[in-house]
Amino acid sequence: MATQATTDASFDADVLQADKPVVVDFWAEWCGPCRMIAPALEELADELGDKVNIVKIDIDENPDAPTKYGVRGIPTMILFKNGQPAATQVGAMPKSGIKQWIEREL
């Protein structure tokens, strides 16, 4: 299961009303570290797909969600559980670090 894109319009349905935890990757096309972690997130979406959804939201095209959740720098990943932000990770890290963060917070 690959990562999926979400938008301001579909954020409620994709993230807040999801039936399992969701990691939201706030990113932008021009962000080098965002592009650096993208392959790791794709792999983790496959590896952890039964436990968590991983979605991406482009902050340039969708300014409402990052504003609402206080995203100041990218990449920022926020883990949502039961429609609420439960944990935040700011900055790029290796795949192993992202996986440990997700598993620790689940």
C-alpha positions as CSV (number, residue, x, y, z in Angstrom):
1,M,0.0,0.0,0.0
2,A,1.7,3.2,-1.2
3,T,1.4,6.6,0.4
4,Q,-1.6,8.5,-0.7
5,A,-2.1,12.2,-1.3
6,T,-4.5,14.2,0.7
7,T,-5.8,17.8,0.3
8,D,-7.4,20.4,2.6
9,A,-10.7,19.3,1.1
10,S,-10.2,15.6,1.8
11,F,-8.2,15.9,5.0
12,D,-11.1,15.2,7.4
13,A,-12.1,12.0,5.5
14,D,-8.5,10.8,4.8
15,V,-7.0,11.6,8.3
16,L,-9.4,12.6,11.0
17,Q,-12.1,10.0,10.2
18,A,-9.7,7.2,9.3
19,D,-10.3,3.8,10.9
20,K,-6.6,3.5,12.0
21,P,-3.7,5.8,12.9
22,V,-2.5,8.1,10.1
23,V,1.0,9.6,9.6
24,V,0.7,12.9,7.7
25,D,3.8,14.0,5.8
26,F,3.7,17.8,5.3
27,W,6.0,18.5,2.4
28,A,6.6,20.7,-0.7
29,E,8.1,20.0,-4.1
30,W,11.0,22.5,-3.6
31,C,12.0,20.9,-0.2
32,G,15.1,18.7,-0.6
33,P,14.8,16.9,2.7
34,C,11.1,16.2,1.9
35,R,12.2,14.5,-1.4
36,M,14.9,12.7,0.5
37,I,12.5,10.9,2.9
38,A,9.8,10.2,0.3
39,P,11.2,6.8,-0.8
40,A,11.4,5.7,2.9
41,L,7.8,6.7,3.4
42,E,6.7,4.7,0.4
43,E,8.5,1.6,1.7
44,L,7.1,2.1,5.2
45,A,3.6,2.5,3.8
46,D,4.0,-1.0,2.4
47,E,5.7,-2.4,5.5
48,L,3.3,-0.9,8.1
49,G,0.2,-0.6,6.0
50,D,-1.8,-3.0,8.2
51,K,-1.1,-0.7,11.3
52,V,-1.0,2.8,9.9
53,N,-1.8,4.9,6.8
54,I,0.8,7.2,5.5
55,V,-0.5,10.3,3.6
56,K,1.2,13.3,2.1
57,I,0.0,16.8,1.9
58,D,1.7,19.5,-0.3
59,I,1.7,22.6,1.9
60,D,1.9,25.0,-1.1
61,E,-1.3,23.7,-2.7
62,N,-3.0,23.1,0.7
63,P,-2.3,25.8,3.2
64,D,-5.2,25.2,5.7
65,A,-4.1,21.9,7.3
66,P,-0.4,23.0,8.0
67,T,-1.7,26.3,9.5
68,K,-4.2,24.5,11.6
69,Y,-1.6,22.1,13.0
70,G,1.2,24.6,13.5
71,V,3.6,23.3,10.9
72,R,6.5,25.8,10.8
73,G,9.2,23.8,9.0
74,I,9.2,20.9,6.6
75,P,9.3,18.0,6.4
76,T,7.0,17.6,9.4
77,M,5.3,14.3,10.1
78,I,2.3,14.2,12.5
79,L,0.8,11.0,13.7
80,F,-3.0,11.2,14.2
81,K,-4.8,8.7,16.4
82,N,-8.6,8.8,16.6
83,G,-8.7,12.1,14.7
84,Q,-6.2,13.9,17.0
85,P,-2.5,14.7,16.6
86,A,-0.6,12.3,18.9
87,A,3.0,12.8,18.0
88,T,5.1,15.1,15.8
89,Q,8.5,14.6,14.1
90,V,10.2,17.6,12.4
91,G,13.0,17.2,10.0
92,A,14.4,14.4,7.8
93,M,15.7,11.2,9.3
94,P,16.7,7.8,7.9
95,K,14.0,5.2,7.2
96,S,15.0,3.3,10.4
97,G,14.4,6.4,12.5
98,I,11.1,7.1,10.9
99,K,10.0,3.5,11.5
100,Q,11.1,3.5,15.1
101,W,9.2,6.8,15.7
102,I,6.0,5.5,14.2
103,E,6.2,2.1,16.0
104,R,7.0,3.8,19.3
105,E,4.1,6.2,19.0
106,L,1.5,3.6,17.9
